[in-house]
Each structure stands twice: as C-alpha cells, then as structure tokens.
Amino acid sequence: MELNDQSKAYLLETSRWATILSVMGFVIIGLMILVSFSIGAIMAESPLGEMGISPKVISITYLLIAGVYFIPMFFLFQFGTKTKIAINTDDSDLLTFGLKKLNSHYKFIGIVMVIVFGLNLLFMLIGMLTALFV
C-alpha cells in the first residue's frame, strides 16, 4: 500500500495538531504538579482545609492524576513527532512506529474510560444501597 499526496497531507496536518495538543497536555501536567506541591498553602487559607481532607492526600492525588495523564500525552507526542518526520523523509518504518503510538494512545484512553465508567457505576450502586438502608 502506498500513500498518495492527499493522504500524506492529512497525516502531516494530523501530526502537527497531535504535537500541539500533546505539548498543551504537558503544560497542564506541569501545572498540576505545581498545584500538588503548593496545595498545603492553598488549603491553609481556604475553608476546605477545615473539612478534614488532608493536603497530603490531595497532593498525592494530583500527582497520580498527572502521572496517569502523562502516558497518553507522551504517546500522542511520539505519534506527532515521528509521523511528521516519517512523512517528510518517506520513512515507512517510522510512520509505522508513529501509528503504533497513536494506537497505544487510543488504547490507553479507552482503558481509562472503561475504568472510570465502571467506578462511576460502582459509586452509584453504593450510593443507592446507602440511600435504601439509611
């Protein structure tokens, strides 16, 4: 199979957008890490600090979310950069690698979505059972 010029143009444009979106994701991850380290000072000045939620728990949660968010952003960044190089140099092996990373990105997003959906169902079930017995 060979790619025509229109297909290459679409892939090149997609790779550019993927790179932009992944860099924006890395910036968001950086902000999340900054917030996780400064959450103690933020909560000391906020009424939320009186709710009994430990700033350490929130800090660790932010770090975990940032770590999980890093994985699909890294896959997306690899897709964008490798695919762009592959199109510009006509390297089919590098294009295959880039598309593999796009596949990994969507697999990861899909798995996370299934987990989040399952947790939402579980929490709704627990909420309903709690409401029945209270």
N, C-alpha and C positions, 0 to 999 in steps of 0.2 A: 504494500500500500504506500502510495506517495501522497504528500500533501500539496494541494495547489496553492497558488498565491493568496487566494481569499482565506483559506484555512490558516495559513501561516500568519496572515494579518490579524485574524481573530485571536489566535493563540498568543501573539505578541501583545495585543491590547489587553487580553485577559491576564497575562503575566505581569504587565505593568500595574494593573489595578490590584492584583493579588499582593504585589510588593508594597504598594501604598497602604492597603488595608492591614497588612502584617506589621508594618512599621508603626501605624497608629495603634495597633494592639500592643506592641512592645512599649509604647509610651504609656498606655493605660496600665500595663503591668508595673511599670516603674512608679507610677502614681500610687498604685495600690500598695506597693512595698513601702513607699514613703509614708502613706497613711497608717500602715500597720505599725511602723516604728514610732509614730507620733500619737497613736491612739490614747495612750495614757494621759498625756497632757490635754488632749481634746476632751476626754471623758471627765477629767478633774474639774473642768469648767462647765460641764454640761449636766443637766438634770438626769440624764441617762445613767450617770455614774452612781446614782442613788438606787437604781433598780436591782442591784445585786449582780450585775453582769460584770465579770472580771475583765479588765482591759487586756490581760494576757490572753484570755480565750478569744476575744475579738481580734487581737493582733495575730494570733496563730491561724485563725480562720481566714483572715485576709491573705496571709502568706500562702496558705494551702490553695485558696482560690487562684491567686496569682500563679502559683506553680502549675496548677491544672490548666489554666488559660494559656500558659507559655507553650505547651506542647502543640496545640493546633496552630498557634501563630507561627511557631518555628517551621512546621510542615508547610504552611502557606507561603512563608518567606522562601523556603527552599524551592517550592514549585515556581514561584515568580522569578527568582533569580536564575535558576537552572534552565527554565523553559525559554527565557529571554535570550540567554547565551546560546542555547541549542538552535533556536530559530535563526539567530544572526550568523551562526557558524555552520548550519546544516548538519548538526551532530545528532544523529538519531538515537544513540545510546544516552546522551544527556537529556534528550527530550523524553525518553522512556523513564529515566530517573525522575525528572520533574513531574511527569504524570503519575508516577508511583507515589510521590509525596502528596500530590493532590488527592489521590485515592486514600492515603493514610489520614489526611486532614478530615475528609468526609467520614471515614470510618470512626475516627475518634469523636467527632461531633455527634454522630449517630449513637454511639455507645453512651456518651454522656447524656444525650436526650432521653434514651430509654431508662437510664438510671434515675434521672430527675423525675421523669413521668412516674416510674414505679414508686419512688419516695413520696411523691405527691399523693398517689393513691393510698399508700400506707398511712400517711398522716391524716388523710380524710377519713379513712376507716377507723383509725384510733380516735379521731375527734367525734365521729358518730357514735362509736361504742361508749365513749366517755359521756356524751350527752344523754345516752339512754340510761346509763346507770347512776347518773347524778341526780 
